[in-house]
């Protein structure tokens, strides 16, 4: 039998001896995963969080629509607070990438490198990974707010600015229409001669920019080269699609929709009994508040379906 996973020396909160079979392994240490772990720990369930350190929340320079923080809070700060809160309840956090998830009888085995965690249930909070545009300085631009990925989160802060949406699919067009509530200057940026319903864009008051080469960052703006010269954009929203982190569950037969998000019931359980999911891996509405709500529902259901744990 592979050894049990060992807590990370950098992420372990308060160590304690875990049972050979946990009540739950949470995969993903973003807001949804940490919230689920907090609930489970407060239900006095044994739980380990395994996190690869790629939470989408880390990209948020400052969120102004997460309740309770009127002046806003960065994703980094929020995660730090959640980890600190986890420390109060002896939640073990392991820094590792999960390589596999298998069922062994009534128990799930979560495999990471040469370690294995065994649990009665699994909660996936593995999120999504956005497809990023090839723009030099992309990461720094995200932290500066020049490039943003969630208009529901932060379009209010982009109000009346020159907004660009990068992409030609229906999702990009829908995102551009959404943003027209915030600015008169919204443009859809596409590559070359990519087919776009231009009449529909004009009817919505959306400009079309056909970029002739790669976008670049210059003097605090994003420039889209076109036949009419460089077009300056204050805030760019890439809409190139994303990849949902659902493969661990679908590999065991869990159903997903056409974009890879997992199908769940009213209690956040996937179509595989014992596997639950919360956050962006489930919902097209990529919001921290939505993910933490999923987590509370899932953790409560897990507690209720596990054998009683009287003291």
C-alpha positions in Angstrom: 0.0 0.0 0.0 1.3 3.5 -0.9 2.1 5.7 2.0 -0.4 8.2 3.3 0.2 11.8 2.0 2.3 13.9 4.2 1.3 17.5 5.0 3.3 20.2 3.2 5.8 21.9 5.5 4.7 25.2 4.0 1.0 24.7 4.0 0.3 22.6 7.0 -1.7 24.5 9.6 -1.9 22.5 12.9 -0.7 18.9 12.5 -2.5 16.0 14.0 -2.7 12.3 13.3 -5.2 11.5 10.5 -7.0 8.1 10.4 -6.1 5.6 7.7 -9.4 6.3 6.0 -10.6 9.9 6.1 -14.1 11.1 6.0 -13.3 13.3 3.0 -10.5 14.4 0.8 -11.0 17.9 -0.7 -9.1 18.4 -4.0 -8.5 22.1 -4.6 -7.6 24.7 -2.0 -9.4 27.7 -3.4 -12.4 29.5 -1.7 -14.8 26.6 -2.4 -12.4 23.8 -1.2 -11.3 25.7 1.9 -14.9 26.5 2.8 -15.9 22.8 2.5 -13.0 21.8 4.7 -14.0 24.3 7.3 -17.6 23.0 7.4 -16.4 19.4 7.6 -13.9 20.1 10.4 -16.6 21.9 12.3 -18.8 18.8 11.9 -15.8 17.0 13.5 -15.0 15.1 10.4 -11.5 14.1 9.3 -10.6 16.0 6.2 -7.5 16.8 4.2 -7.2 19.5 1.5 -4.9 18.7 -1.4 -4.0 21.8 -3.4 -1.7 22.3 -6.4 -1.5 26.1 -5.8 -3.2 27.3 -8.9 -6.5 28.7 -7.6 -8.1 31.1 -10.0 -8.8 33.4 -7.0 -5.1 34.2 -6.8 -5.5 36.2 -10.0 -8.0 38.6 -8.5 -6.3 42.0 -7.8 -9.2 43.1 -5.6 -12.8 41.8 -5.5 -15.5 44.4 -4.6 -18.5 42.0 -4.9 -17.6 39.5 -2.2 -19.9 40.2 0.8 -18.4 41.6 4.0 -15.5 43.5 2.5 -16.8 47.0 1.5 -13.4 48.3 0.5 -12.6 45.1 -1.5 -10.2 42.2 -0.9 -7.6 40.6 -3.1 -7.9 36.9 -3.9 -4.5 36.4 -2.3 -5.7 38.0 1.0 -8.9 36.1 1.0 -7.2 32.7 0.6 -4.7 33.7 3.3 -7.6 34.4 5.7 -9.4 31.1 4.8 -6.2 29.2 5.4 -5.7 30.9 8.8 -9.3 30.1 9.7 -8.6 26.5 8.7 -5.8 26.4 11.2 -8.3 26.9 14.0 -9.8 23.5 13.2 -6.7 21.4 12.5 -7.4 21.2 8.8 -4.4 19.6 7.1 -3.4 21.2 3.8 -1.1 19.3 1.5 0.7 21.0 -1.4 0.6 18.5 -4.2 -0.8 17.8 -7.6 -3.3 14.9 -7.7 -2.3 12.4 -10.3 -5.2 10.0 -10.0 -8.5 9.1 -8.3 -9.6 5.5 -8.1 -12.3 3.6 -6.2 -11.2 0.7 -4.0 -14.3 -1.0 -2.7 -16.1 1.5 -0.6 -13.1 3.8 -0.4 -11.6 6.4 -2.8 -7.9 6.6 -3.2 -6.4 9.9 -4.1 -2.9 9.5 -5.5 -0.2 12.2 -5.5 3.3 11.2 -6.6 4.3 8.4 -4.2 1.6 9.2 -1.6 -2.0 8.2 -1.3 -4.9 9.5 0.8 -7.9 7.2 1.3 -11.3 8.5 2.1 -15.0 7.6 2.2 -15.9 10.7 0.1 -14.2 13.2 -2.2 -15.1 16.8 -2.9 -13.7 18.3 -6.1 -13.1 22.0 -6.0 -10.7 22.0 -9.0 -12.1 25.0 -10.8 -11.4 25.9 -14.3 -8.3 27.2 -16.3 -8.9 30.1 -18.6 -7.3 29.9 -22.1 -5.0 32.9 -22.0 -4.2 35.2 -25.0 -0.6 35.3 -26.1 0.2 38.8 -24.9 3.7 39.6 -23.5 3.4 40.6 -19.9 0.0 38.9 -19.5 0.4 38.0 -15.8 1.5 41.4 -14.7 -1.3 42.9 -16.7 -3.8 40.7 -14.8 -2.5 41.9 -11.5 -2.7 45.5 -12.7 -6.3 45.1 -13.8 -5.5 45.7 -17.5 -6.6 42.1 -18.3 -9.6 40.7 -16.5 -11.6 37.5 -16.9 -14.8 38.0 -15.0 -17.1 40.9 -15.9 -19.7 39.7 -13.3 -16.9 40.2 -10.7 -15.5 43.6 -11.8 -17.3 45.2 -14.7 -18.5 47.9 -12.3 -14.8 48.9 -11.8 -14.4 49.1 -15.6 -17.4 51.5 -16.0 -17.0 54.1 -18.7 -13.6 52.8 -19.8 -12.6 51.6 -23.2 -13.4 47.9 -22.9 -12.3 45.2 -25.3 -13.5 41.6 -25.5 -11.1 39.2 -27.2 -12.7 36.3 -29.1 -15.2 35.6 -31.8 -17.4 32.9 -30.4 -20.9 33.3 -29.0 -19.5 33.5 -25.5 -17.4 36.5 -26.4 -20.3 38.3 -28.1 -22.5 37.6 -25.1 -19.8 39.0 -22.8 -19.5 42.1 -24.9 -23.2 42.7 -24.8 -23.1 42.3 -21.0 -20.4 44.9 -20.7 -22.5 47.5 -22.7 -24.3 48.1 -19.4 -21.1 49.6 -18.1 -19.6 51.5 -21.0 -20.5 53.1 -24.3 -17.1 52.1 -25.7 -17.1 48.3 -26.0 -15.3 46.5 -28.8 -15.1 42.9 -29.9 -11.5 42.1 -30.9 -11.1 39.2 -33.4 -8.2 37.9 -35.4 -8.0 38.9 -39.1 -11.0 37.8 -41.1 -12.7 35.6 -38.4 -16.4 35.3 -39.1 -18.5 37.5 -36.9 -22.2 38.7 -37.2 -21.3 42.4 -37.6 -24.9 43.6 -37.9 -25.7 42.1 -34.5 -22.8 43.8 -33.0 -23.7 47.2 -34.5 -27.3 46.7 -33.3 -25.9 46.3 -29.8 -23.6 49.3 -30.1 -20.4 47.2 -30.1 -17.5 48.0 -32.3 -15.6 45.4 -34.2 -11.8 45.4 -34.3 -10.0 43.1 -36.6 -6.5 42.7 -35.1 -3.8 42.4 -37.8 -1.2 41.1 -35.4 -0.8 40.3 -31.7 -2.0 42.7 -29.1 0.6 44.4 -26.9 0.8 46.5 -23.8 2.1 50.0 -24.0 1.8 53.1 -21.8 -0.7 51.6 -19.4 -3.1 50.4 -22.2 -3.5 47.4 -24.4 -3.1 48.1 -28.1 -4.9 46.2 -30.8 -3.2 46.7 -34.2 -5.7 47.1 -37.0 -5.9 48.4 -40.6 -6.8 51.8 -39.1 -3.9 51.8 -36.8 -3.5 50.9 -33.1 -6.7 50.9 -31.1 -6.2 51.6 -27.4 -8.1 49.5 -24.8 -8.2 50.3 -21.1 -9.5 46.9 -20.0 -9.4 43.6 -22.0 -11.6 40.7 -21.2 -10.3 37.5 -23.0 -13.2 35.2 -23.9 -11.3 32.3 -25.5 -12.8 29.5 -23.5 -11.6 27.5 -20.5 -10.9 24.0 -19.4 -12.8 22.6 -16.4 -10.9 20.5 -13.9 -13.3 17.6 -14.1 -11.2 14.8 -15.4 -10.6 13.1 -12.1 -14.4 12.6 -11.7 -15.2 11.9 -15.4 -12.5 9.2 -15.3 -14.7 7.4 -12.8 -17.8 7.9 -14.9 -19.2 11.2 -13.7 -21.3 13.1 -16.2 -20.3 16.5 -17.5 -21.8 19.1 -19.8 -20.5 20.2 -23.2 -17.9 22.5 -21.6 -16.7 19.9 -19.1 -18.5 21.2 -16.0 -19.7 18.4 -13.7 -23.3 17.6 -13.4 -24.5 17.6 -9.8 -27.7 17.1 -7.8 -29.3 19.5 -5.4 -26.7 18.4 -2.8 -23.7 18.9 -5.1 -23.1 15.2 -5.6 -22.0 14.1 -9.0 -23.4 11.1 -10.8 -20.8 9.0 -9.0 -22.0 8.4 -5.5 -19.5 9.7 -2.9 -17.9 12.3 -5.3 -19.1 15.8 -4.8 -18.1 19.0 -6.6 -18.3 22.7 -5.8 -17.3 26.0 -7.5 -16.3 26.8 -11.0 -15.9 23.1 -11.9 -19.7 22.9 -11.6 -21.1 26.4 -12.5 -20.9 28.7 -15.4 -21.3 31.6 -13.0 -17.8 31.9 -11.8 -18.2 33.6 -8.5 -16.6 33.1 -5.1 -19.9 33.4 -3.3 -21.4 30.7 -5.6 -18.5 28.4 -4.9 -18.6 28.8 -1.1 -22.4 28.2 -1.2 -21.8 25.0 -3.1 -19.2 24.0 -0.6 -21.5 24.5 2.4 -24.2 22.5 0.8 -21.8 19.7 -0.2 -20.1 19.5 3.1 -23.4 19.3 5.0 -24.6 16.5 2.8 -21.4 14.6 3.2 -21.7 14.9 7.0 -25.3 13.6 7.0 -24.6 10.7 4.7 -21.5 9.4 6.6 -21.8 7.1 9.6 -22.6 8.9 12.8 -19.6 10.3 14.8 -20.8 10.6 18.4 -18.3 11.6 21.0 
